[in-house]
Amino acid sequence: MKPCFLPTARQMNWLIAIGMGSVFYACFLRFRVIENTPVFLACQAGLDTWLCASLRLGMRLFNEGVFGAVALGAALLHLLWPSLLLFAIALAAAGFGLVMQNGALAGLAAGLLVISLARPARAAR
């Protein structure tokens, strides 16, 4: 039986950092900028800071459903061809999508990531 996809300890530490960083930044953006009315209104009035630029980018991507779509695409590709890079992309996008309420596709992607841990790893070249 082939071994399952199992990141090493060093890779797992990077995956934890990527996943937690994505969720923490999404929480910051949502609860300290979008739902904070004075900051949101200042950004809408044309304030030019990195925070307002990330707000505009995040809102544009949220309206198009990009977070969930990227998470689902990367999770499906990871399910077919297990790769640490695809796992990291899907993890970051799913975390951001779940916090920013792109929950349907991001939740499905998170489920596929859990299932993909049971898939056999790619053979070494």
N, C-alpha and C positions, 0 to 999 in steps of 0.2 A: 504494500500500500504506500502510495506517495505521501510525503509529509504535507500537512496543511500550510496555508499561507500564515506564517508566524514571524512578525518583525522581531529583530534583535532588541535587546534592552536599550541600546543607544537610539535605534530607530523609534522605539516606542516612546522614549522621552521626547523626541522631536515631534512625534504625532500628538502627544499630550499637550505640548506647548502650542502647536498649531491650532488644535481644536479649542483649547481654553482661550487662546488669544482671539480667535474668531468670535467666540461667544461673548467674551468680555467687551470687545470693541462694538459688537452689535448691541449689547445692553447699554453701553455708554451712549451710542448714537441714538438709540430709541428713547431711553428714559431721561437723558440729560440734555438732548438737543430737540428731538422731534416732539416729545410730550411736554417739554418746558416751553411754555408759550412765549415769554419774552425773547428767548434765544431764537426760537423758530421764526418769530415775527421780524426780528432783526435780520436774520438771514434772508427772509423773503423780501425785505426792504432793500437788499443789495449790499449788505456787509460782506467785505471781501477778505475772509480769513480761511485757513485750512479747514477749520471746523465747518464753515458754511459750504466750502467746496465739497467736502466729503458728504455733507447732508444732501446737496444737490445730486451728487453722483449716486448715493444710496437710494434716494427717492426715485430717480430715473430708472435704476436697475430693479427696484421693488415693483414699480408700476408695470414693468414688462415681464415680471416673473423670472428674472434671470437667475437669481440665487437657487431656486428650486430646480430649474432646468439644468444648470451647470452641475448641481449636486447629483441629480438623477443620471445625467449623461456620464459623468465620471464614475459613479457607482456601477452603472451597467457595464462600462468598459472594464472596470476593475473586476467585476464578476466574471467577465469573459477572459480577460488577460490580467491576472493578479500582478499588481505593480505598486510599489510603495508611493510613487509620485501620484498615481491616480487615486489611491486611498487618501492621501493627504489633501488633494484638491477636493474630493468629495466630502471629506470630513469638515473642512473649513467652510465650504459652500453650504453644507447641510446645517451646520451650527448657526451660520449667519441667517440662513433662510428660515429656520425655526424661530429664532428670536424676532426677526422682522416680519413674521406672519405670512411667509410663503410656505405654510405648513404642509400642504398636501404633497407636493413633489419632494420637498425636503424631508418629510417624514418617511416617504417611500424610499428615498435614497438612504436614509439612516438604517432602515430595515434591510435594504440590500447590502449595506456595508457589514451588518452583523452576519447575514447569511454568507457573505463572501469569505468570512474568516474560516468557514468549514471547507472551502474549495482547496483542492491540491495546489501547491505552489508550482510555479513554472520551473522547468528543468534548467539547471545551470548550463551555460554554454561553454 
